[in-house]
Amino acid sequence: MAQTVSAEHDIARTYALLGGRETIRKPVRNNLEAHDMLMLGMPSAALLHLTSEVAFLAADSVLEKAIGISVRTLQRRKKDAPDAVLSVEQSNRTWKFAEILGRASEIFGSKVDAEAWLNAPAISLDQRRPIDLLSTAVGVEAVEDYLTRIEYGVYA
């Protein structure tokens, strides 16, 4: 039961970071609803909302690494196809970025501190910045493992 409450909390936090119902246009209350929405493609509006909330994400190289889309392409979609959806891969990567940012915000106490952590070289990641590892599933796993160690006070 506690794990279900935690999963629902994580989903709600991630959904909110992506603009919630205003950008996604339908409720996402659990893993299955998140899965279905991601498989159909997340509305570009959700990523636009996220980039407006997380300033460093709007840098082209950062957005390309973290999400797999250029700022130019995203802005072109905003102008020419506001109702367009992201690919399944881009949707997944956008969701995962928001999930990691939300978790880091809770661990560090604020979104500002979480953003700073994402951009700072980390000893436990061989002096790599967490943001630079989000382009692969293995890198995401390393970042999530590192966050778990920070959360529980295990830094080595």
MODELLER restraints for C-alpha pairs under 7 A, 6 or more apart:
rsr = mdl.restraints
at = mdl.atoms
rsr.add(forms.Gaussian(group=physical.xy_distance, feature=features.Distance(at['CA:8:A'], at['CA:29:A']), mean=6.48, stdev=0.5))
rsr.add(forms.Gaussian(group=physical.xy_distance, feature=features.Distance(at['CA:8:A'], at['CA:30:A']), mean=5.77, stdev=0.5))
rsr.add(forms.Gaussian(group=physical.xy_distance, feature=features.Distance(at['CA:11:A'], at['CA:29:A']), mean=6.47, stdev=0.5))
rsr.add(forms.Gaussian(group=physical.xy_distance, feature=features.Distance(at['CA:11:A'], at['CA:30:A']), mean=6.29, stdev=0.5))
rsr.add(forms.Gaussian(group=physical.xy_distance, feature=features.Distance(at['CA:12:A'], at['CA:29:A']), mean=6.57, stdev=0.5))
rsr.add(forms.Gaussian(group=physical.xy_distance, feature=features.Distance(at['CA:13:A'], at['CA:102:A']), mean=6.28, stdev=0.5))
rsr.add(forms.Gaussian(group=physical.xy_distance, feature=features.Distance(at['CA:14:A'], at['CA:98:A']), mean=5.43, stdev=0.5))
rsr.add(forms.Gaussian(group=physical.xy_distance, feature=features.Distance(at['CA:14:A'], at['CA:99:A']), mean=5.04, stdev=0.5))
rsr.add(forms.Gaussian(group=physical.xy_distance, feature=features.Distance(at['CA:14:A'], at['CA:102:A']), mean=6.27, stdev=0.5))
rsr.add(forms.Gaussian(group=physical.xy_distance, feature=features.Distance(at['CA:15:A'], at['CA:28:A']), mean=6.92, stdev=0.5))
rsr.add(forms.Gaussian(group=physical.xy_distance, feature=features.Distance(at['CA:17:A'], at['CA:50:A']), mean=6.50, stdev=0.5))
rsr.add(forms.Gaussian(group=physical.xy_distance, feature=features.Distance(at['CA:17:A'], at['CA:98:A']), mean=6.24, stdev=0.5))
rsr.add(forms.Gaussian(group=physical.xy_distance, feature=features.Distance(at['CA:18:A'], at['CA:46:A']), mean=4.92, stdev=0.5))
rsr.add(forms.Gaussian(group=physical.xy_distance, feature=features.Distance(at['CA:18:A'], at['CA:47:A']), mean=6.66, stdev=0.5))
rsr.add(forms.Gaussian(group=physical.xy_distance, feature=features.Distance(at['CA:18:A'], at['CA:49:A']), mean=6.18, stdev=0.5))
rsr.add(forms.Gaussian(group=physical.xy_distance, feature=features.Distance(at['CA:18:A'], at['CA:50:A']), mean=5.50, stdev=0.5))
rsr.add(forms.Gaussian(group=physical.xy_distance, feature=features.Distance(at['CA:18:A'], at['CA:98:A']), mean=6.96, stdev=0.5))
rsr.add(forms.Gaussian(group=physical.xy_distance, feature=features.Distance(at['CA:19:A'], at['CA:46:A']), mean=5.85, stdev=0.5))
rsr.add(forms.Gaussian(group=physical.xy_distance, feature=features.Distance(at['CA:19:A'], at['CA:49:A']), mean=5.99, stdev=0.5))
rsr.add(forms.Gaussian(group=physical.xy_distance, feature=features.Distance(at['CA:21:A'], at['CA:27:A']), mean=6.20, stdev=0.5))
rsr.add(forms.Gaussian(group=physical.xy_distance, feature=features.Distance(at['CA:23:A'], at['CA:43:A']), mean=6.90, stdev=0.5))
rsr.add(forms.Gaussian(group=physical.xy_distance, feature=features.Distance(at['CA:23:A'], at['CA:45:A']), mean=5.34, stdev=0.5))
rsr.add(forms.Gaussian(group=physical.xy_distance, feature=features.Distance(at['CA:23:A'], at['CA:46:A']), mean=5.09, stdev=0.5))
rsr.add(forms.Gaussian(group=physical.xy_distance, feature=features.Distance(at['CA:24:A'], at['CA:42:A']), mean=6.89, stdev=0.5))
rsr.add(forms.Gaussian(group=physical.xy_distance, feature=features.Distance(at['CA:24:A'], at['CA:43:A']), mean=6.01, stdev=0.5))
rsr.add(forms.Gaussian(group=physical.xy_distance, feature=features.Distance(at['CA:24:A'], at['CA:46:A']), mean=6.21, stdev=0.5))
rsr.add(forms.Gaussian(group=physical.xy_distance, feature=features.Distance(at['CA:28:A'], at['CA:34:A']), mean=5.57, stdev=0.5))
rsr.add(forms.Gaussian(group=physical.xy_distance, feature=features.Distance(at['CA:38:A'], at['CA:88:A']), mean=6.02, stdev=0.5))
rsr.add(forms.Gaussian(group=physical.xy_distance, feature=features.Distance(at['CA:38:A'], at['CA:91:A']), mean=5.61, stdev=0.5))
rsr.add(forms.Gaussian(group=physical.xy_distance, feature=features.Distance(at['CA:38:A'], at['CA:92:A']), mean=6.25, stdev=0.5))
rsr.add(forms.Gaussian(group=physical.xy_distance, feature=features.Distance(at['CA:39:A'], at['CA:88:A']), mean=5.61, stdev=0.5))
rsr.add(forms.Gaussian(group=physical.xy_distance, feature=features.Distance(at['CA:41:A'], at['CA:85:A']), mean=5.18, stdev=0.5))
rsr.add(forms.Gaussian(group=physical.xy_distance, feature=features.Distance(at['CA:41:A'], at['CA:86:A']), mean=5.14, stdev=0.5))
rsr.add(forms.Gaussian(group=physical.xy_distance, feature=features.Distance(at['CA:41:A'], at['CA:87:A']), mean=5.51, stdev=0.5))
rsr.add(forms.Gaussian(group=physical.xy_distance, feature=features.Distance(at['CA:41:A'], at['CA:88:A']), mean=5.27, stdev=0.5))
rsr.add(forms.Gaussian(group=physical.xy_distance, feature=features.Distance(at['CA:41:A'], at['CA:91:A']), mean=5.84, stdev=0.5))
rsr.add(forms.Gaussian(group=physical.xy_distance, feature=features.Distance(at['CA:42:A'], at['CA:85:A']), mean=5.33, stdev=0.5))
rsr.add(forms.Gaussian(group=physical.xy_distance, feature=features.Distance(at['CA:42:A'], at['CA:86:A']), mean=5.42, stdev=0.5))
rsr.add(forms.Gaussian(group=physical.xy_distance, feature=features.Distance(at['CA:42:A'], at['CA:91:A']), mean=5.21, stdev=0.5))
rsr.add(forms.Gaussian(group=physical.xy_distance, feature=features.Distance(at['CA:43:A'], at['CA:83:A']), mean=6.66, stdev=0.5))
rsr.add(forms.Gaussian(group=physical.xy_distance, feature=features.Distance(at['CA:43:A'], at['CA:84:A']), mean=6.10, stdev=0.5))
rsr.add(forms.Gaussian(group=physical.xy_distance, feature=features.Distance(at['CA:43:A'], at['CA:85:A']), mean=4.23, stdev=0.5))
rsr.add(forms.Gaussian(group=physical.xy_distance, feature=features.Distance(at['CA:43:A'], at['CA:86:A']), mean=6.13, stdev=0.5))
rsr.add(forms.Gaussian(group=physical.xy_distance, feature=features.Distance(at['CA:44:A'], at['CA:84:A']), mean=5.86, stdev=0.5))
rsr.add(forms.Gaussian(group=physical.xy_distance, feature=features.Distance(at['CA:44:A'], at['CA:85:A']), mean=5.10, stdev=0.5))
rsr.add(forms.Gaussian(group=physical.xy_distance, feature=features.Distance(at['CA:44:A'], at['CA:86:A']), mean=5.71, stdev=0.5))
rsr.add(forms.Gaussian(group=physical.xy_distance, feature=features.Distance(at['CA:47:A'], at['CA:94:A']), mean=6.74, stdev=0.5))
rsr.add(forms.Gaussian(group=physical.xy_distance, feature=features.Distance(at['CA:51:A'], at['CA:57:A']), mean=5.54, stdev=0.5))
rsr.add(forms.Gaussian(group=physical.xy_distance, feature=features.Distance(at['CA:51:A'], at['CA:58:A']), mean=5.48, stdev=0.5))
rsr.add(forms.Gaussian(group=physical.xy_distance, feature=features.Distance(at['CA:57:A'], at['CA:63:A']), mean=5.32, stdev=0.5))
rsr.add(forms.Gaussian(group=physical.xy_distance, feature=features.Distance(at['CA:58:A'], at['CA:71:A']), mean=6.44, stdev=0.5))
rsr.add(forms.Gaussian(group=physical.xy_distance, feature=features.Distance(at['CA:60:A'], at['CA:70:A']), mean=5.63, stdev=0.5))
rsr.add(forms.Gaussian(group=physical.xy_distance, feature=features.Distance(at['CA:60:A'], at['CA:71:A']), mean=5.19, stdev=0.5))
rsr.add(forms.Gaussian(group=physical.xy_distance, feature=features.Distance(at['CA:63:A'], at['CA:69:A']), mean=6.26, stdev=0.5))
rsr.add(forms.Gaussian(group=physical.xy_distance, feature=features.Distance(at['CA:63:A'], at['CA:70:A']), mean=6.21, stdev=0.5))
rsr.add(forms.Gaussian(group=physical.xy_distance, feature=features.Distance(at['CA:63:A'], at['CA:71:A']), mean=6.71, stdev=0.5))
rsr.add(forms.Gaussian(group=physical.xy_distance, feature=features.Distance(at['CA:64:A'], at['CA:70:A']), mean=5.21, stdev=0.5))
rsr.add(forms.Gaussian(group=physical.xy_distance, feature=features.Distance(at['CA:65:A'], at['CA:132:A']), mean=6.52, stdev=0.5))
rsr.add(forms.Gaussian(group=physical.xy_distance, feature=features.Distance(at['CA:65:A'], at['CA:134:A']), mean=6.69, stdev=0.5))
rsr.add(forms.Gaussian(group=physical.xy_distance, feature=features.Distance(at['CA:65:A'], at['CA:135:A']), mean=5.18, stdev=0.5))
rsr.add(forms.Gaussian(group=physical.xy_distance, feature=features.Distance(at['CA:66:A'], at['CA:93:A']), mean=6.90, stdev=0.5))
rsr.add(forms.Gaussian(group=physical.xy_distance, feature=features.Distance(at['CA:66:A'], at['CA:131:A']), mean=6.62, stdev=0.5))
rsr.add(forms.Gaussian(group=physical.xy_distance, feature=features.Distance(at['CA:66:A'], at['CA:134:A']), mean=5.16, stdev=0.5))
rsr.add(forms.Gaussian(group=physical.xy_distance, feature=features.Distance(at['CA:66:A'], at['CA:135:A']), mean=5.37, stdev=0.5))
rsr.add(forms.Gaussian(group=physical.xy_distance, feature=features.Distance(at['CA:67:A'], at['CA:90:A']), mean=5.63, stdev=0.5))
rsr.add(forms.Gaussian(group=physical.xy_distance, feature=features.Distance(at['CA:67:A'], at['CA:93:A']), mean=5.14, stdev=0.5))
rsr.add(forms.Gaussian(group=physical.xy_distance, feature=features.Distance(at['CA:67:A'], at['CA:94:A']), mean=5.62, stdev=0.5))
rsr.add(forms.Gaussian(group=physical.xy_distance, feature=features.Distance(at['CA:68:A'], at['CA:90:A']), mean=6.12, stdev=0.5))
rsr.add(forms.Gaussian(group=physical.xy_distance, feature=features.Distance(at['CA:77:A'], at['CA:84:A']), mean=6.83, stdev=0.5))
rsr.add(forms.Gaussian(group=physical.xy_distance, feature=features.Distance(at['CA:101:A'], at['CA:114:A']), mean=6.40, stdev=0.5))
rsr.add(forms.Gaussian(group=physical.xy_distance, feature=features.Distance(at['CA:104:A'], at['CA:114:A']), mean=5.12, stdev=0.5))
rsr.add(forms.Gaussian(group=physical.xy_distance, feature=features.Distance(at['CA:105:A'], at['CA:111:A']), mean=4.66, stdev=0.5))
rsr.add(forms.Gaussian(group=physical.xy_distance, feature=features.Distance(at['CA:105:A'], at['CA:113:A']), mean=6.87, stdev=0.5))
rsr.add(forms.Gaussian(group=physical.xy_distance, feature=features.Distance(at['CA:105:A'], at['CA:114:A']), mean=4.89, stdev=0.5))
rsr.add(forms.Gaussian(group=physical.xy_distance, feature=features.Distance(at['CA:107:A'], at['CA:151:A']), mean=6.13, stdev=0.5))
rsr.add(forms.Gaussian(group=physical.xy_distance, feature=features.Distance(at['CA:108:A'], at['CA:114:A']), mean=6.04, stdev=0.5))
rsr.add(forms.Gaussian(group=physical.xy_distance, feature=features.Distance(at['CA:118:A'], at['CA:129:A']), mean=6.20, stdev=0.5))
rsr.add(forms.Gaussian(group=physical.xy_distance, feature=features.Distance(at['CA:118:A'], at['CA:130:A']), mean=4.95, stdev=0.5))
rsr.add(forms.Gaussian(group=physical.xy_distance, feature=features.Distance(at['CA:118:A'], at['CA:131:A']), mean=5.16, stdev=0.5))
rsr.add(forms.Gaussian(group=physical.xy_distance, feature=features.Distance(at['CA:119:A'], at['CA:129:A']), mean=5.46, stdev=0.5))
rsr.add(forms.Gaussian(group=physical.xy_distance, feature=features.Distance(at['CA:119:A'], at['CA:130:A']), mean=6.60, stdev=0.5))
rsr.add(forms.Gaussian(group=physical.xy_distance, feature=features.Distance(at['CA:119:A'], at['CA:131:A']), mean=6.05, stdev=0.5))
rsr.add(forms.Gaussian(group=physical.xy_distance, feature=features.Distance(at['CA:120:A'], at['CA:129:A']), mean=5.17, stdev=0.5))
rsr.add(forms.Gaussian(group=physical.xy_distance, feature=features.Distance(at['CA:121:A'], at['CA:127:A']), mean=4.59, stdev=0.5))
rsr.add(forms.Gaussian(group=physical.xy_distance, feature=features.Distance(at['CA:121:A'], at['CA:128:A']), mean=4.74, stdev=0.5))
rsr.add(forms.Gaussian(group=physical.xy_distance, feature=features.Distance(at['CA:121:A'], at['CA:129:A']), mean=4.25, stdev=0.5))
rsr.add(forms.Gaussian(group=physical.xy_distance, feature=features.Distance(at['CA:122:A'], at['CA:128:A']), mean=5.72, stdev=0.5))
rsr.add(forms.Gaussian(group=physical.xy_distance, feature=features.Distance(at['CA:122:A'], at['CA:129:A']), mean=6.06, stdev=0.5))
rsr.add(forms.Gaussian(group=physical.xy_distance, feature=features.Distance(at['CA:124:A'], at['CA:156:A']), mean=6.80, stdev=0.5))
rsr.add(forms.Gaussian(group=physical.xy_distance, feature=features.Distance(at['CA:130:A'], at['CA:143:A']), mean=5.91, stdev=0.5))
rsr.add(forms.Gaussian(group=physical.xy_distance, feature=features.Distance(at['CA:133:A'], at['CA:139:A']), mean=4.48, stdev=0.5))
rsr.add(forms.Gaussian(group=physical.xy_distance, feature=features.Distance(at['CA:133:A'], at['CA:140:A']), mean=6.17, stdev=0.5))
rsr.add(forms.Gaussian(group=physical.xy_distance, feature=features.Distance(at['CA:134:A'], at['CA:140:A']), mean=4.95, stdev=0.5))
rsr.add(forms.Gaussian(group=physical.xy_distance, feature=features.Distance(at['CA:149:A'], at['CA:155:A']), mean=5.87, stdev=0.5))
